[in-house]
Amino acid sequence: MHKDRIKGSAKQVAGTIKETAGKLTGDAKLKAEGKAQKLEGKIQNALGGLKDTAKK
């Protein structure tokens, strides 16, 4: 497993936490930051998957 997949998954989890906290507190900025971080994590995870596939 490529390190980008691990880092991407961690960003997704952190983004989900931020987004949920933003929803609970009514903080639109925090919610948007969480969504952006989740998206960044998904992209990084996908790139790691491509790198794994390329190595095979």
C-alpha positions as CSV (number, residue, x, y, z in Angstrom):
1,M,0.0,0.0,0.0
2,H,1.4,3.4,-1.0
3,K,1.9,6.0,1.6
4,D,-0.4,8.4,-0.3
5,R,-3.3,6.1,0.3
6,I,-2.7,6.1,4.1
7,K,-2.3,9.9,4.2
8,G,-5.4,10.3,2.1
9,S,-7.5,8.1,4.3
10,A,-6.3,10.1,7.3
11,K,-7.3,13.3,5.7
12,Q,-10.7,11.9,4.9
13,V,-11.3,11.0,8.5
14,A,-10.1,14.4,9.7
15,G,-12.3,16.1,7.2
16,T,-15.3,14.1,8.3
17,I,-14.7,15.1,11.9
18,K,-14.4,18.8,10.9
19,E,-17.5,18.7,8.8
20,T,-19.5,17.0,11.6
21,A,-18.2,19.5,14.1
22,G,-19.2,22.3,11.8
23,K,-22.7,20.9,11.4
24,L,-23.1,20.5,15.1
25,T,-21.9,23.9,16.0
26,G,-23.5,25.7,13.1
27,D,-20.1,26.9,11.8
28,A,-20.4,27.0,8.1
29,K,-16.6,27.7,7.6
30,L,-15.6,24.7,9.6
31,K,-18.1,22.5,7.7
32,A,-16.7,23.8,4.4
33,E,-13.1,23.2,5.5
34,G,-14.1,19.6,6.4
35,K,-15.7,19.0,3.0
36,A,-12.6,20.3,1.3
37,Q,-10.3,18.2,3.4
38,K,-12.3,15.1,2.7
39,L,-12.1,15.8,-1.1
40,E,-8.4,16.3,-0.8
41,G,-8.1,13.0,1.0
42,K,-10.1,11.2,-1.6
43,I,-7.9,12.6,-4.4
44,Q,-4.7,11.7,-2.5
45,N,-6.0,8.2,-1.8
46,A,-6.9,7.7,-5.5
47,L,-3.4,8.8,-6.6
48,G,-1.9,6.4,-4.2
49,G,-4.0,3.6,-5.7
50,L,-2.8,4.6,-9.2
51,K,0.8,4.5,-8.0
52,D,0.2,1.0,-6.5
53,T,-1.3,-0.2,-9.8
54,A,1.7,1.3,-11.7
55,K,4.2,-0.6,-9.6
56,K,2.5,-3.9,-10.5
